[in-house]
């Protein structure tokens, strides 16, 4: 009887510790995913600023709502952001332009390596 209670206690302890380990792993995975999502959002916002510098009328620029699919992390701290912007050209007509920004982080700032805006 005592042996059965001891075995049951050890089994319960083992299962409890296994659950804690799984919960910690899940929490660490979620934190890593949240960090990547935050990095991507920051890169998307920085890329918009680089694109604005190339537009004829940056005040008229309308960007799509953020989608994590617009941002690719090629290496840690290196990003490629692809999207589009609706903005006025030199004649005041609203045009949609596709754009790509390749950039990296330098300390805490984003540095543009290549900015391509295909204005029609």
N, C-alpha and C positions, 0 to 999 in steps of 0.2 A: 504494500500500500504506500509506504513512504517513498519507495523507488518510483512508483507511478506519479506521485505528486512532484517529485524532484524532476522527472523527465518532462512533465507537463510545464513546470515552471521554467525550465531551460528552453523549451520550445517556444513558450510565450515570450520570453526575453529576446530570443533570437528573432522572432517575427517582428517584434516591436522595434528592434534596432535596425532591421532591414527596411522597415517602413520609413524610419527617420532618414536613413541614407538616401532612399529614393526621393523623399520630399526635398532634401537638401540639393540633390542633383537637379531636380526639376526647377527649383528656385534659381540655381546658378545658371541653368540654361535660359530661363526667362530673362534674367538680368543681362545676359550676353546679347540676347535678341533685342531687348530694349535699347541697349547701347548702340547696336548696329543701326536700328531704326532712327535713333537720335542723330547719329553721324550722317546718315543719308539725308535727313531733313535739313540739317545744317548745310550740307553740300548743295542741296537743291536751292536753298535761299541764297547762298553765296554765288551760285551760277547765275541766278537771275540778275544779280548786281553786275556781273561781268557782261551779260547780254545787254543790259540797259545801256552800258557805255557804247555799244555799237549801233543802237537804234537812232533813227532820225528824230523820233518823238517818244522818248522813254516815259514821259508822263502819261501817255495814252496806252502804255503796255498793259495787257491783260493776260496773265499766265493761268494755266489750268490748275485746278486743285491738286495738291501734292499727291503723288502716287509713288510708293517705294520702287516700283518698276522702272521709273525714270532714271534711277541712280544705280550705277554699278561700282562696286569697290574692287579695283583690280589688284591692288596690293594694300597693306595697311597704310592709311594716310594718302592714298591715291584714288582718284574718283573720275568717272566719266558720267556726265549728266546729259541726257538727251530729252528734249521736249519741244514745245512750240510756244509761240507768243503771237497774240493779235495786237497789232499796233499800227499807227498811222504812218504812211510814207511821206515824202516831201510834198506831195500834192494834197494831203489830208485824207486820202483813201485808206480805209482800214484793210490791212493785209495780214494773212497768217504766214509766219515764217518758222521753219524748223531750225533748231539750233542744237549745237553740241559744245560742251565745255569739258576739256580735260584739265584737271587741276590736282594739286597736292596740298598738304598742310605743311606749313613752315612754323614751327612752334605751335601757336594757337590760331594763326591766320591762314586763310586759303589763298593760294597763289595760282593764277591761271597759267597753264602751260600752252593751251591752244583754245581759242574761242572762234567758233564757226557759226555764222548766222546766214541762212539762205533766204535773203529777202527777195521777194518777187516783184 
